[in-house]
Every structure is written in C-alpha cells, then in structure tokens.
Amino acid sequence: MECPELRPHTGQIAVEVSNTRWASDITSIKCWNGEKLRVAFVMDCCDRSIIAWRASKHMQAVDIEVLVQEALHRRFGEKLPPLGPL
C-alpha cells in the first residue's frame, strides 16, 4: 500500500522556521576497547540544533521512542503542536 505524497521531495532539508522539520539519525562509534557506542539524536533542520540525544552501548526501539518524546517535550512542553506543521 502506497502512501500519498503530502509534500514534494525537492532534496532540500533546510527550512527557514524552527519546528517545521526535524531529522533524526543513529550511528555507532567503535571505542578503543572494541565496544560500540550507539548515539541517536533529533535535530531541528532550521538551525541544526540538537533537540535531544541518547548514547548507550545498547539501543532499542523504546529508547528511540523516549528520545522523540523528550524532543517534543523540550520544544513544546505539555501542549503538542497541531497535526501537520511538524
């Protein structure tokens, strides 16, 4: 089942207003002792500020869910924005 496109994909990620587009990523960093550290973050595409981040040897889906909840709370407090703008 295909999802209808809600916005055109122009290849440009940067936006002019904060809290209109966020990006997230996760990466692994190999440490000197051979262990891997996982680092995940949520970033505002306007000013590239890191809204929330997590680092751990083990990262699960629930950790990412908490990361997104933390980012939403830091930016909007208890009142979430209306559906659509973000």
N, C-alpha and C positions, 0 to 999 in steps of 0.2 A: 504494500500500500504506500503510495507516494504522498508526501506532504506538500500542500500547495506553497509556493514561494510567497512569503509575506513582504519581502523586501528584495530588491535586486542585489546580486553579488557583484560588486564593482572591483573587488580586490583591495579596496581601501578600508583599513581597520580604524584609523584615527577618526575621532569625532570632535566637534567643536564645543560640546557641552558635556560636563561631567554627568555620570549616572545615566547615560543613554546607551552605552555599550561597555560591557565588561568582557574580559578574556581570562581564561584560566589555563594552567598547564601544570604538569608534574614531570619531574626529572629525577634521575638517580645520580648520586655522586659517589664514586668509589674512594673510600678512605685509605690511608696508608696501611691500616691493619687488615685490609682486604674486605671489610664490611661495606655495605652500600647504605647510604643515607638517602631517603626519599624526601624531596622537597616539592610541595604543591603551593600554588598561590592563586589569588584572584586579583586582577589588575584593572584599573579604570583606563579605558582606551583614549580618554581625552588628555590627561596629564601623565599617564603611565605610573600613577601612584599605586603602590601595593596596598590593597584594602585589608587583606587578611592572608595569612600564610601558615603552613604547618611543616614541620620537619620531624621525621621519625625513621627508625630502621624498618618498620613495618607500616604500610599504608593500606587501608581497606576502604571500601566504598562508603562506609559510615563516617570515616574521617573526612572524606570529601564533602559529604552532606553537611557535617558540622562546620566545615570551612566556609561553605556557601552561606549557611545560616549566620555565621559570625560576620561575614562581609555585609549581609543585608542588615543586620542589627547595628553594625558600626555606621553605616551610611544613613539608615532610615529610622533607627530606634524601634519603638514598638509599632509604629504605623508604617506599613509597607506601601510602596508606591502603587498607583492604579495599574492594572494589567496593561501591557503594551509598551510603555516607554522604555523599559529596560529589557 
